Amino acid sequence: MHLLLINPSNPLVSIVNLGESRWNRYRVWQPLSLMALAGLTPQEWEVTIVDENLGVPDYSAMPRPDLVGITAFTSQAGRAYVVAAHFRRLGVPVVMGGIHATMCLDEVSQRVDTVVTGEAEGIWPQVLEDARQGRLQRRYDGGLARIEEMRPARHDLLQPRYAFGAIQTTRGCPLNCSFCSVTSFNGATYRQRPIEDVIREFQITPEKRILVVDDNLVGTRAEHIARAKALFRAMAEADLHKEWIGQVTINFADDEELLELAAKSGCKGVFIGFETPSPEGLRELGKKINLVKGRDFRASVERIHRYGMLVVGSFIIGLDADRPGIGGRIAAAATHYGVDNINALFLTPLPGTQLWDKMAGEQRLAVDEFPQDWQYYTLTYPVARYRNLSLDQVITEMDDCGRKFYSIPRIVRRAGASLWQRRGLLISLVASLSYRNNLRVDRHAYEEFKRARGSRYEGSSLAENRPAATG
């Protein structure tokens, strides 16, 4: 039996298209969910993984599989349906899972043979056995998997074209921010894999550099921090000879012992969601952990830097609290904080989030001809109607943010600081050049977007559309 697992591409996302720029190799991530499913697949199945971000193959020239499994984020859904239709025409059953399939069950059910909702690990053996017996059900509900029973992912099935390997050590996030669907999909309970299992997976991962894909690696409570310390301590003692980066919240910088252990375990950088320099914006997003009284972001970044780790800051443009000039404010704030790189994104309502419910209820989805319009829900296109920024204004703010933060003088200054403090000069410089290169690509993409979808905005923000108050 032959199982073909596919991670579909999105041709609109230039940063994961290796053909756009050689630097993008450092910004494309392995499809770990498919690798994990492959690790749970019995030996009688021959497994092939296709990641279309590395190139779309000629499926008609490939051996005909017995079963196709597809995972997809919302922005990949349109391409996923095209791939599914191809194999269904050949009589090959198609199973689709992942976050979009879970949040948009009715839509997905019309385009594939079987849908797996939630985390698939607990139900995957049954799906395969039913497929082998020719009795696939229309729907399987995975729910929340028992993460302590996870088996190592099949790292051997991918092409050696990634700059980073991928490992997961925890699932779930208690923060429940309004724009994020992690809590809806993975739950609010913070679940941890056994540390010895994580160490073994690090040891079998071929890449020297690893992305730890946990949505919130260190958690928020004292017992979460204690577990993170135990993990980092075990990694250091195992002498893995690996370098890794991961996603954390700002409280990562609050504990010197945690920072020291992370550095000893091989941590070279962290992604932190700063989201906005505006307290009003943080309250709007429900990012309470960033609103802790007395929190000094600059001092937090400096503490992380002292241990030789880079900091990439994530920011969002298009909040109801945002006004013209927000792009420059974000660039200035990120520079003041001292972060090494930023990832600025448009406020994007994704299915399954509180933000989706709010904006859909207020009829603020400007790009809403689904499923074809899902391709724009990458966080890099302005798909909503923003409270105080028109389409042209929100694009200008995004471009202004990128141009100012990634100006050559600022890149040089940050590179000099990285060299002086002996922290990830090459990674930081490559990332900066990649982001700068994509500014030009993004401008072209925005013009194409406006030609294709701009008429739906009527050229103005919600504030400009409100009727004037009468006396």
Sine and cosine of phi, psi and omega as CSV:
sin_phi,cos_phi,sin_psi,cos_psi,sin_omega,cos_omega
0.00,0.00,0.69,-0.72,-0.06,-1.00
-0.91,-0.42,0.84,-0.54,0.03,-1.00
-0.95,-0.31,0.82,-0.57,0.05,-1.00
-0.94,-0.35,0.89,-0.45,0.02,-1.00
-0.97,-0.26,0.77,-0.64,-0.15,-0.99
-0.80,-0.61,0.76,-0.65,0.19,-0.98
-0.97,-0.24,0.97,-0.23,-0.10,-1.00
-0.94,0.33,0.42,-0.91,0.01,-1.00
-1.00,-0.03,0.10,-0.99,0.22,-0.98
-0.72,-0.70,0.94,-0.33,-0.09,-1.00
-0.90,0.45,-0.25,0.97,0.01,-1.00
-0.99,0.15,-0.23,0.97,-0.08,-1.00
-1.00,-0.08,1.00,-0.10,-0.09,-1.00
-0.93,0.36,-0.48,0.88,-0.12,-0.99
-0.94,0.34,-0.30,0.95,0.03,-1.00
-0.95,-0.33,0.22,0.97,0.07,-1.00
-0.99,-0.15,0.96,-0.29,-0.08,-1.00
-0.90,0.44,-0.38,0.93,0.02,-1.00
-0.95,0.30,-0.37,0.93,0.00,-1.00
-0.94,0.33,-0.64,0.77,-0.07,-1.00
-0.32,-0.95,0.65,-0.76,0.02,-1.00
-0.91,0.41,-0.36,0.93,0.01,-1.00
-0.94,0.34,-0.36,0.93,-0.06,-1.00
-0.92,0.40,-0.26,0.97,0.08,-1.00
-0.84,0.54,-0.46,0.89,-0.02,-1.00
-1.00,0.05,0.04,1.00,-0.05,-1.00
-0.76,-0.65,0.24,0.97,0.08,-1.00
-0.93,-0.36,0.74,-0.67,-0.14,-0.99
-0.95,-0.33,0.53,-0.85,0.00,-1.00
-0.92,0.40,0.55,-0.83,0.05,-1.00
-0.98,0.21,0.98,0.20,-0.15,-0.99
-0.89,0.45,-0.55,0.83,-0.03,-1.00
-0.88,0.48,-0.62,0.78,0.04,-1.00
-0.95,0.33,-0.61,0.79,0.05,-1.00
-0.89,0.45,-0.60,0.80,0.02,-1.00
-0.93,0.38,-0.67,0.75,0.05,-1.00
-0.90,0.44,-0.63,0.78,0.04,-1.00
-0.87,0.48,-0.58,0.81,0.03,-1.00
-0.92,0.39,-0.36,0.93,0.02,-1.00
-1.00,-0.10,-0.03,1.00,-0.09,-1.00
-1.00,0.09,0.77,-0.64,0.00,-1.00
-0.85,0.52,0.41,-0.91,-0.10,-0.99
-0.90,0.43,-0.38,0.93,-0.02,-1.00
-0.95,0.32,-0.16,0.99,0.08,-1.00
-0.99,-0.11,0.76,-0.64,0.19,-0.98
-1.00,0.08,0.80,-0.61,-0.12,-0.99
-0.91,-0.41,0.74,-0.67,0.12,-0.99
-0.83,-0.56,0.73,-0.69,0.08,-1.00
-0.94,-0.35,0.77,-0.64,0.09,-1.00
-0.90,-0.44,0.85,-0.52,0.12,-0.99
-0.96,-0.29,0.96,-0.28,-0.08,-1.00
-0.92,0.39,-0.23,0.97,0.09,-1.00
-0.91,0.42,-0.36,0.93,0.06,-1.00
-1.00,-0.01,-0.01,1.00,-0.04,-1.00
0.74,-0.67,0.65,-0.76,0.00,-1.00
-1.00,0.03,0.87,-0.49,-0.05,-1.00
-0.98,0.20,0.20,-0.98,0.15,-0.99
-1.00,0.05,1.00,-0.09,-0.08,-1.00
-0.89,0.46,-0.49,0.87,-0.02,-1.00
-0.93,0.37,-0.36,0.93,0.01,-1.00
-1.00,-0.02,-0.08,1.00,-0.02,-1.00
-1.00,0.00,0.40,-0.91,0.10,-0.99
-0.85,0.53,0.64,-0.77,-0.03,-1.00
-0.93,0.36,0.85,-0.53,0.00,-1.00
-0.98,0.18,0.25,-0.97,0.10,-1.00
-1.00,-0.01,-0.39,0.92,0.00,-1.00
-0.44,-0.90,0.64,-0.77,0.07,-1.00
-0.89,-0.45,0.75,-0.67,0.10,-1.00
-0.89,-0.45,0.75,-0.66,-0.03,-1.00
-0.81,-0.59,0.71,-0.71,0.18,-0.98
-0.91,-0.41,0.47,-0.88,-0.03,-1.00
-0.36,-0.93,0.72,-0.70,0.30,-0.95
-0.97,0.25,0.18,-0.98,-0.05,-1.00
-0.82,0.57,-0.68,0.73,-0.05,-1.00
-0.93,0.35,-0.27,0.96,0.02,-1.00
-1.00,-0.09,-0.06,1.00,-0.17,-0.98
-0.87,0.49,-0.70,0.71,-0.03,-1.00
-0.86,0.52,-0.72,0.70,0.04,-1.00
-0.91,0.41,-0.61,0.79,0.04,-1.00
-0.85,0.53,-0.64,0.77,-0.01,-1.00
-0.93,0.37,-0.59,0.81,0.05,-1.00
-0.90,0.44,-0.72,0.69,0.02,-1.00
-0.89,0.45,-0.69,0.72,0.00,-1.00
-0.88,0.48,-0.68,0.74,-0.01,-1.00
-0.88,0.47,-0.62,0.79,0.01,-1.00
-0.86,0.51,-0.75,0.66,-0.06,-1.00
-0.96,0.27,-0.54,0.84,0.03,-1.00
-0.92,0.40,-0.55,0.83,0.08,-1.00
-0.89,0.45,-0.46,0.89,0.03,-1.00
-1.00,0.09,-0.05,1.00,-0.02,-1.00
1.00,0.10,0.24,0.97,0.02,-1.00
-1.00,-0.04,0.83,-0.56,0.02,-1.00
-0.92,0.39,0.61,-0.79,-0.05,-1.00
-0.86,-0.51,0.80,-0.60,0.08,-1.00
-0.95,-0.32,0.73,-0.69,0.04,-1.00
-0.80,-0.60,0.69,-0.73,0.05,-1.00
-0.64,-0.77,-0.14,-0.99,-0.02,-1.00
0.95,-0.30,-0.10,-0.99,-0.16,-0.99
-0.94,0.35,-0.62,0.78,-0.01,-1.00
-0.93,0.36,-0.66,0.75,0.02,-1.00
-0.88,0.48,-0.57,0.82,0.00,-1.00
-0.95,0.30,-0.68,0.73,-0.08,-1.00
-0.99,0.11,-0.37,0.93,-0.03,-1.00
-0.80,-0.59,0.82,0.57,-0.15,-0.99
-0.85,0.52,-0.73,0.69,-0.06,-1.00
-0.88,0.47,-0.70,0.72,0.00,-1.00
-0.87,0.48,-0.75,0.67,-0.06,-1.00
-0.92,0.39,-0.63,0.78,-0.05,-1.00
-0.86,0.51,-0.45,0.89,-0.01,-1.00
-0.97,0.22,-0.18,0.98,-0.17,-0.99
-0.84,-0.54,-0.07,1.00,0.05,-1.00
-0.71,-0.71,0.15,-0.99,0.00,-1.00
-0.99,0.14,-0.58,0.81,-0.09,-1.00
-0.62,-0.79,0.66,-0.76,0.06,-1.00
-0.89,-0.45,0.72,-0.69,0.12,-0.99
-0.94,-0.34,0.88,-0.47,0.02,-1.00
-0.99,-0.12,0.40,-0.92,0.03,-1.00
0.94,0.33,-0.33,-0.95,0.00,-1.00
-0.98,0.18,0.81,-0.59,-0.24,-0.97
-0.99,0.13,-0.26,0.96,-0.17,-0.98
-0.82,0.57,-0.69,0.73,-0.08,-1.00
-0.93,0.38,-0.42,0.91,-0.09,-1.00
-0.96,-0.29,-0.20,0.98,-0.14,-0.99
-0.86,0.52,-0.71,0.71,0.03,-1.00
-0.84,0.54,-0.61,0.80,0.03,-1.00
-0.93,0.37,-0.64,0.76,0.04,-1.00
-0.85,0.53,-0.72,0.69,-0.03,-1.00
-0.91,0.41,-0.66,0.75,0.01,-1.00
-0.91,0.41,-0.65,0.76,0.04,-1.00
-0.91,0.42,-0.60,0.80,0.05,-1.00
-0.91,0.42,-0.66,0.75,0.00,-1.00
-0.90,0.44,-0.57,0.82,-0.01,-1.00
-1.00,0.04,-0.03,1.00,0.01,-1.00
0.94,0.33,0.53,0.85,-0.05,-1.00
-0.74,-0.67,0.64,0.77,0.00,-1.00
-0.84,0.54,0.70,-0.71,0.08,-1.00
-1.00,0.07,0.31,-0.95,0.00,-1.00
-0.95,0.30,-0.45,0.89,-0.07,-1.00
-0.51,-0.86,0.64,-0.77,0.12,-0.99
-0.78,-0.62,0.70,-0.72,0.00,-1.00
-0.96,-0.29,0.94,-0.33,-0.03,-1.00
-0.98,0.18,-0.51,0.86,-0.04,-1.00
0.90,0.43,-0.61,-0.80,0.05,-1.00
-0.98,-0.20,0.84,-0.54,-0.04,-1.00
-0.96,0.29,0.40,-0.92,0.12,-0.99
-0.99,0.14,1.00,-0.09,-0.16,-0.99
-0.89,0.45,-0.43,0.90,0.01,-1.00
-0.94,0.34,-0.22,0.98,0.01,-1.00
-0.98,-0.21,0.09,1.00,0.00,-1.00
-0.88,0.48,0.64,-0.77,0.09,-1.00
-0.99,-0.12,0.36,-0.93,0.01,-1.00
-0.86,0.51,0.60,-0.80,0.05,-1.00
-0.94,0.34,0.37,-0.93,0.01,-1.00
-1.00,0.06,1.00,0.09,0.01,-1.00
-0.95,0.30,-0.24,0.97,-0.06,-1.00
-0.99,0.13,-0.12,0.99,-0.12,-0.99
-1.00,-0.05,-0.07,1.00,-0.05,-1.00
-0.98,-0.18,0.44,-0.90,0.11,-0.99
-0.92,0.38,0.54,-0.84,0.00,-1.00
-0.99,0.15,0.84,0.54,-0.06,-1.00
-0.88,-0.48,0.18,0.98,-0.02,-1.00
-0.98,-0.19,0.63,-0.78,0.08,-1.00
-0.97,0.26,-0.43,0.90,-0.06,-1.00
-0.79,-0.61,0.65,-0.76,0.25,-0.97
-0.99,0.16,-0.06,-1.00,-0.04,-1.00
-0.57,-0.82,0.69,-0.73,0.02,-1.00
-0.60,-0.80,0.57,-0.82,0.09,-1.00
-0.88,-0.47,0.71,-0.71,-0.01,-1.00
-0.88,-0.47,-0.36,0.93,0.02,-1.00
-0.62,-0.78,0.29,-0.96,0.15,-0.99
-0.64,-0.77,0.44,-0.90,0.03,-1.00
1.00,-0.07,0.47,-0.88,0.04,-1.00
-0.52,-0.85,0.79,-0.61,-0.03,-1.00
-0.99,0.13,-0.06,1.00,-0.13,-0.99
-0.97,0.25,-0.62,0.79,0.06,-1.00
0.82,0.57,0.77,0.64,0.06,-1.00
-0.91,0.41,0.51,-0.86,-0.16,-0.99
-0.91,0.41,-0.45,0.89,-0.08,-1.00
-1.00,-0.05,-0.06,1.00,-0.18,-0.98
-0.92,-0.38,0.66,-0.75,-0.01,-1.00
-0.98,-0.22,0.14,0.99,-0.03,-1.00
-0.86,0.50,-0.72,0.70,-0.04,-1.00
-0.90,0.44,-0.63,0.78,0.02,-1.00
-0.91,0.42,-0.60,0.80,-0.10,-0.99
-1.00,-0.01,-0.73,0.69,-0.08,-1.00
-0.98,-0.22,-0.08,1.00,0.05,-1.00
1.00,0.03,0.29,-0.96,0.02,-1.00
-1.00,0.04,-0.25,0.97,0.02,-1.00
-0.97,0.24,0.76,-0.65,-0.04,-1.00
-1.00,0.06,0.94,-0.34,-0.09,-1.00
-0.94,-0.33,0.69,-0.72,-0.08,-1.00
-0.86,-0.51,0.67,-0.74,0.13,-0.99
-0.96,0.28,0.48,-0.88,0.11,-0.99
-0.84,0.54,0.69,-0.72,-0.09,-1.00
-0.87,0.49,-0.62,0.78,-0.02,-1.00
-0.90,0.43,-0.53,0.85,0.06,-1.00
-0.93,0.37,-0.65,0.76,0.02,-1.00
-0.89,0.46,-0.69,0.72,0.00,-1.00
-0.87,0.49,-0.69,0.72,0.01,-1.00
-0.88,0.47,-0.62,0.78,-0.01,-1.00
-0.94,0.34,-0.61,0.79,0.12,-0.99
-0.84,0.55,-0.66,0.75,-0.08,-1.00
-0.92,0.38,-0.50,0.86,-0.02,-1.00
-1.00,-0.08,-0.08,1.00,0.02,-1.00
-0.98,0.20,0.84,-0.54,-0.13,-0.99
-0.94,0.34,-0.50,0.86,-0.06,-1.00
-0.95,0.32,0.57,-0.82,0.05,-1.00
-0.97,0.24,-0.58,0.82,0.01,-1.00
-0.98,-0.18,0.69,-0.72,-0.11,-0.99
-0.80,-0.59,0.68,-0.73,0.22,-0.98
-0.99,-0.12,0.89,-0.46,0.12,-0.99
-1.00,0.09,0.93,-0.36,-0.23,-0.97
-1.00,0.09,0.02,1.00,0.01,-1.00
-0.76,0.65,0.69,-0.73,0.02,-1.00
-0.94,0.35,-0.44,0.90,0.00,-1.00
-0.48,-0.88,1.00,0.07,-0.20,-0.98
-0.88,0.48,-0.65,0.76,-0.11,-0.99
-0.98,-0.18,-0.12,0.99,0.04,-1.00
0.95,0.32,-0.27,-0.96,-0.11,-0.99
-0.79,-0.62,-0.32,0.95,-0.09,-1.00
-0.96,-0.26,0.23,-0.97,-0.07,-1.00
-0.86,0.51,-0.65,0.76,-0.01,-1.00
-0.94,0.35,-0.48,0.87,0.08,-1.00
-0.92,0.40,-0.71,0.71,0.00,-1.00
-0.89,0.45,-0.65,0.76,0.01,-1.00
-0.88,0.48,-0.65,0.76,0.03,-1.00
-0.91,0.41,-0.66,0.75,0.03,-1.00
-0.87,0.49,-0.66,0.75,0.04,-1.00
-0.88,0.47,-0.68,0.73,0.01,-1.00
-0.89,0.45,-0.64,0.77,0.04,-1.00
-0.90,0.44,-0.75,0.66,-0.03,-1.00
-0.90,0.44,-0.62,0.78,0.02,-1.00
-0.89,0.46,-0.69,0.72,0.01,-1.00
-0.91,0.41,-0.60,0.80,0.03,-1.00
-0.90,0.43,-0.67,0.74,0.01,-1.00
-0.91,0.42,-0.68,0.74,-0.02,-1.00
-0.92,0.39,-0.48,0.87,0.01,-1.00
-0.97,0.24,-0.20,0.98,0.03,-1.00
0.78,0.63,0.87,0.50,-0.15,-0.99
-0.95,0.30,-0.38,0.93,-0.09,-1.00
0.85,0.52,0.64,0.77,0.04,-1.00
-0.86,-0.51,0.50,-0.87,0.18,-0.98
-0.91,-0.41,0.64,-0.77,-0.07,-1.00
-0.64,-0.77,0.38,-0.92,0.12,-0.99
-0.78,-0.62,0.41,-0.91,-0.04,-1.00
-0.41,-0.91,0.13,-0.99,0.01,-1.00
-0.98,-0.18,0.79,-0.61,0.00,-1.00
-0.67,-0.74,0.25,-0.97,0.17,-0.98
-1.00,-0.08,0.20,-0.98,-0.16,-0.99
-0.89,0.46,-0.36,0.93,0.02,-1.00
-0.92,0.40,-0.18,0.98,0.12,-0.99
-0.80,0.60,-0.56,0.83,-0.08,-1.00
-0.99,0.10,-0.03,1.00,-0.10,-1.00
-0.99,0.12,-0.22,0.97,-0.14,-0.99
-0.81,-0.58,0.94,-0.33,-0.05,-1.00
-0.88,0.47,-0.63,0.78,0.01,-1.00
-0.90,0.44,-0.64,0.77,0.03,-1.00
-0.88,0.48,-0.70,0.71,0.02,-1.00
-0.89,0.46,-0.70,0.71,-0.01,-1.00
-0.89,0.46,-0.69,0.72,0.00,-1.00
-0.92,0.38,-0.63,0.78,0.04,-1.00
-0.87,0.49,-0.71,0.71,0.01,-1.00
-0.89,0.46,-0.68,0.73,0.01,-1.00
-0.91,0.42,-0.49,0.87,-0.02,-1.00
-0.98,0.18,-0.14,0.99,0.05,-1.00
0.93,-0.38,0.15,0.99,0.00,-1.00
-0.92,0.39,0.80,-0.60,0.02,-1.00
-0.92,-0.39,-0.14,0.99,0.01,-1.00
-0.03,-1.00,0.38,-0.93,0.00,-1.00
-0.69,-0.72,0.55,-0.84,0.18,-0.98
-1.00,-0.08,0.76,-0.65,0.01,-1.00
-0.78,-0.63,0.75,-0.66,0.04,-1.00
-1.00,0.09,0.99,-0.10,0.12,-0.99
-0.98,0.18,-0.55,0.84,0.12,-0.99
0.95,0.31,-0.78,0.62,-0.06,-1.00
-0.28,-0.96,0.52,-0.86,0.10,-1.00
-0.99,0.16,0.02,1.00,-0.09,-1.00
-0.98,-0.17,0.84,-0.54,0.10,-0.99
-0.84,0.54,-0.59,0.81,0.04,-1.00
-0.89,0.45,-0.63,0.77,0.02,-1.00
-0.92,0.40,-0.63,0.78,0.03,-1.00
-0.90,0.44,-0.64,0.77,0.05,-1.00
-0.91,0.41,-0.62,0.78,0.04,-1.00
-0.87,0.50,-0.64,0.77,-0.03,-1.00
-0.99,0.12,-0.22,0.98,-0.07,-1.00
0.97,0.26,0.39,0.92,-0.02,-1.00
-1.00,0.07,0.95,0.32,-0.14,-0.99
-0.92,0.38,-0.52,0.86,-0.08,-1.00
-0.91,0.42,-0.40,0.91,0.04,-1.00
-0.99,0.11,-0.13,0.99,-0.05,-1.00
-0.98,-0.20,0.16,0.99,0.01,-1.00
-0.83,0.55,0.76,-0.65,-0.06,-1.00
-0.86,0.51,0.72,-0.69,0.02,-1.00
1.00,0.09,0.02,1.00,0.00,-1.00
-0.91,0.41,0.80,-0.61,0.00,-1.00
-0.88,-0.47,0.98,-0.21,-0.08,-1.00
-0.89,0.45,-0.62,0.79,-0.01,-1.00
-0.90,0.45,-0.70,0.71,0.02,-1.00
-0.91,0.42,-0.59,0.80,0.03,-1.00
-0.89,0.45,-0.71,0.70,0.01,-1.00
-0.90,0.44,-0.64,0.77,0.02,-1.00
-0.88,0.47,-0.63,0.77,0.03,-1.00
-0.90,0.43,-0.67,0.74,0.04,-1.00
-0.89,0.45,-0.68,0.74,0.00,-1.00
-0.88,0.48,-0.57,0.82,-0.04,-1.00
-0.87,0.49,-0.40,0.92,0.02,-1.00
-0.99,-0.14,0.28,0.96,0.13,-0.99
0.98,0.20,0.34,0.94,-0.03,-1.00
-0.95,-0.30,0.67,-0.75,0.08,-1.00
-0.98,0.21,0.38,-0.92,0.06,-1.00
-0.78,-0.62,0.85,-0.53,0.13,-0.99
-0.96,-0.27,0.83,-0.57,-0.03,-1.00
-0.98,-0.20,0.72,-0.69,0.05,-1.00
-0.98,-0.19,0.70,-0.71,-0.02,-1.00
-0.71,-0.71,0.41,-0.91,-0.03,-1.00
-0.83,-0.56,0.72,-0.70,0.04,-1.00
-0.91,-0.43,0.73,-0.68,0.03,-1.00
0.87,-0.50,0.18,0.98,0.03,-1.00
-0.91,0.42,0.38,-0.93,0.08,-1.00
-0.86,0.50,-0.45,0.89,0.00,-1.00
-0.98,0.18,-0.20,0.98,-0.09,-1.00
-0.98,0.20,0.61,-0.79,0.07,-1.00
-0.79,-0.61,0.22,-0.98,0.09,-1.00
-0.78,0.63,0.70,-0.72,-0.07,-1.00
0.97,-0.24,-0.10,1.00,-0.06,-1.00
-0.90,0.43,-0.53,0.85,0.02,-1.00
-0.88,0.48,-0.72,0.69,0.05,-1.00
-0.91,0.41,-0.59,0.81,0.03,-1.00
-0.90,0.44,-0.65,0.76,0.03,-1.00
-0.91,0.42,-0.71,0.71,0.02,-1.00
-0.87,0.50,-0.66,0.75,0.01,-1.00
-0.92,0.39,-0.68,0.73,-0.01,-1.00
-0.90,0.43,-0.70,0.72,0.00,-1.00
-0.89,0.45,-0.62,0.79,0.06,-1.00
-0.91,0.41,-0.67,0.74,0.03,-1.00
-0.90,0.44,-0.67,0.74,0.03,-1.00
-0.89,0.45,-0.48,0.88,0.00,-1.00
1.00,-0.02,0.31,0.95,-0.01,-1.00
-0.93,0.38,0.44,-0.90,-0.06,-1.00
-0.99,0.12,-0.55,0.83,0.04,-1.00
-0.55,-0.84,0.34,-0.94,0.10,-0.99
-0.79,-0.62,0.42,-0.91,0.11,-0.99
-0.80,-0.60,0.99,-0.16,-0.04,-1.00
-1.00,-0.08,0.73,-0.69,-0.10,-1.00
-0.75,-0.66,0.45,-0.89,0.11,-0.99
-0.98,0.20,0.59,-0.81,0.13,-0.99
-0.86,0.51,0.88,-0.47,-0.12,-0.99
-0.78,-0.62,0.89,-0.46,0.07,-1.00
-0.97,0.23,0.90,-0.43,0.01,-1.00
-0.96,-0.26,0.61,-0.79,0.03,-1.00
-0.80,0.60,0.67,-0.74,0.00,-1.00
1.00,-0.10,-0.07,1.00,-0.01,-1.00
-0.97,-0.25,0.35,-0.93,0.12,-0.99
-0.88,0.48,-0.58,0.81,-0.01,-1.00
-0.89,0.46,-0.64,0.77,0.05,-1.00
-0.87,0.50,-0.74,0.67,-0.01,-1.00
-0.86,0.51,-0.66,0.75,-0.03,-1.00
-0.93,0.37,-0.79,0.61,-0.10,-1.00
-0.95,0.32,-0.61,0.80,0.06,-1.00
-0.90,0.43,-0.65,0.76,0.01,-1.00
-0.90,0.43,-0.51,0.86,0.00,-1.00
-1.00,-0.05,0.15,0.99,-0.02,-1.00
0.82,0.58,0.73,0.69,-0.03,-1.00
-0.95,-0.33,0.26,0.96,0.11,-0.99
-1.00,0.05,0.97,-0.23,-0.05,-1.00
-0.97,0.22,-0.49,0.87,-0.02,-1.00
-0.92,-0.40,0.99,-0.16,-0.22,-0.98
-0.61,-0.79,0.44,0.90,0.12,-0.99
-1.00,-0.06,1.00,-0.01,-0.11,-0.99
-0.99,-0.13,0.54,-0.84,0.20,0.98
-1.00,0.00,-0.12,0.99,-0.11,-0.99
-0.89,0.46,-0.49,0.87,-0.05,-1.00
-0.99,0.15,-0.11,0.99,0.05,-1.00
-0.86,0.51,-0.44,0.90,-0.04,-1.00
-0.86,0.52,-0.38,0.92,0.00,-1.00
-1.00,0.04,-0.12,0.99,-0.07,-1.00
-1.00,0.04,0.82,0.58,-0.04,-1.00
-0.99,-0.14,-0.08,1.00,-0.16,-0.99
0.98,0.19,-0.05,1.00,-0.01,-1.00
-0.94,-0.35,0.15,0.99,0.10,-0.99
-0.78,-0.62,0.59,-0.81,-0.01,-1.00
-0.99,0.11,1.00,0.03,-0.14,-0.99
-1.00,0.02,-0.14,0.99,-0.08,-1.00
-0.92,-0.39,0.22,-0.97,0.16,-0.99
-1.00,-0.02,0.85,-0.53,-0.12,-0.99
-1.00,-0.09,0.52,-0.85,-0.19,-0.98
-0.87,0.49,-0.72,0.69,-0.13,-0.99
-0.81,-0.58,0.21,0.98,-0.02,-1.00
-0.72,-0.69,0.80,-0.60,0.09,-1.00
-0.96,0.29,0.10,-0.99,0.03,-1.00
-0.84,0.54,-0.75,0.66,0.01,-1.00
-0.89,0.45,-0.63,0.78,-0.03,-1.00
-0.92,0.39,-0.69,0.72,-0.05,-1.00
-0.92,0.38,-0.57,0.82,0.07,-1.00
-0.92,0.38,-0.66,0.75,0.04,-1.00
-0.88,0.47,-0.65,0.76,0.01,-1.00
-0.90,0.43,-0.66,0.75,0.02,-1.00
-0.90,0.44,-0.70,0.71,0.00,-1.00
-0.91,0.42,-0.65,0.76,0.00,-1.00
-0.89,0.45,-0.66,0.75,0.03,-1.00
-0.86,0.51,-0.76,0.65,-0.03,-1.00
-0.91,0.41,-0.70,0.72,-0.03,-1.00
-0.88,0.47,-0.65,0.76,-0.06,-1.00
-0.96,0.27,-0.71,0.70,-0.05,-1.00
-0.94,0.33,-0.58,0.81,-0.05,-1.00
-0.97,-0.23,0.49,0.87,0.16,-0.99
-0.92,0.40,0.48,-0.88,-0.03,-1.00
-0.84,0.54,-0.71,0.71,0.02,-1.00
-0.86,0.52,-0.64,0.77,-0.01,-1.00
-0.95,0.31,-0.59,0.81,0.07,-1.00
-0.89,0.46,-0.68,0.73,0.00,-1.00
-0.89,0.45,-0.69,0.73,0.00,-1.00
-0.90,0.44,-0.67,0.74,0.01,-1.00
-0.93,0.38,-0.61,0.79,0.04,-1.00
-0.90,0.44,-0.63,0.78,0.05,-1.00
-0.89,0.45,-0.66,0.76,0.03,-1.00
-0.91,0.42,-0.64,0.77,0.03,-1.00
-0.89,0.45,-0.66,0.75,0.01,-1.00
-0.91,0.41,-0.68,0.73,-0.03,-1.00
-0.91,0.42,-0.65,0.76,-0.05,-1.00
-1.00,-0.05,0.05,1.00,0.07,-1.00
0.83,0.55,0.80,0.60,0.04,-1.00
-0.73,-0.68,0.93,-0.37,0.23,-0.97
0.68,0.73,0.72,0.69,-0.03,-1.00
-0.84,0.55,-0.75,0.66,-0.09,-1.00
-0.89,0.46,-0.75,0.66,-0.02,-1.00
-0.88,0.48,-0.71,0.71,-0.01,-1.00
-0.89,0.45,-0.69,0.73,-0.04,-1.00
-0.93,0.37,-0.69,0.72,0.03,-1.00
-0.88,0.48,-0.70,0.71,0.01,-1.00
-0.88,0.47,-0.69,0.73,-0.01,-1.00
-0.89,0.45,-0.70,0.72,0.01,-1.00
-0.91,0.41,-0.58,0.81,0.05,-1.00
-0.90,0.43,-0.74,0.67,0.03,-1.00
-0.87,0.49,-0.69,0.72,-0.02,-1.00
-0.89,0.45,-0.68,0.74,0.03,-1.00
-0.86,0.50,-0.62,0.79,-0.05,-1.00
-0.98,0.20,-0.16,0.99,0.09,-1.00
-0.87,0.49,-0.68,0.74,0.03,-1.00
-0.91,0.42,-0.69,0.72,0.03,-1.00
-0.88,0.48,-0.66,0.75,-0.02,-1.00
-0.90,0.43,-0.65,0.76,0.01,-1.00
-0.86,0.51,-0.69,0.72,0.05,-1.00
-0.89,0.46,-0.66,0.75,-0.01,-1.00
-0.90,0.45,-0.63,0.78,0.01,-1.00
-0.91,0.41,-0.62,0.78,0.04,-1.00
-0.90,0.44,-0.68,0.73,0.05,-1.00
-0.89,0.45,-0.65,0.76,0.00,-1.00
-0.89,0.45,-0.70,0.71,-0.01,-1.00
-0.90,0.44,-0.63,0.78,0.04,-1.00
-0.91,0.42,-0.61,0.79,-0.07,-1.00
-0.99,0.14,-0.60,0.80,-0.17,-0.99
-0.76,-0.64,-0.07,1.00,-0.14,-0.99
-0.90,0.44,-0.46,0.89,-0.04,-1.00
-0.90,0.44,-0.35,0.94,-0.04,-1.00
-0.95,0.30,-0.27,0.96,-0.05,-1.00
-1.00,0.03,-0.30,0.95,-0.08,-1.00
0.86,0.52,0.37,0.93,0.18,-0.98
0.94,0.33,0.24,0.97,-0.05,-1.00
-0.56,-0.83,0.31,-0.95,0.07,-1.00
-0.99,0.17,0.19,-0.98,0.06,-1.00
-0.88,0.47,-0.59,0.80,-0.01,-1.00
-0.88,0.48,-0.64,0.77,-0.01,-1.00
-0.95,0.31,-0.41,0.91,-0.02,-1.00
-1.00,0.10,-0.25,0.97,-0.03,-1.00
-0.92,0.39,0.63,-0.78,0.09,-1.00
-0.92,0.39,0.55,-0.84,0.01,-1.00
-0.91,0.41,0.57,-0.82,0.02,-1.00
-0.94,0.35,0.61,-0.80,0.03,-1.00
-0.95,-0.31,0.50,-0.87,-0.05,-1.00
-1.00,0.06,0.00,0.00,0.00,0.00
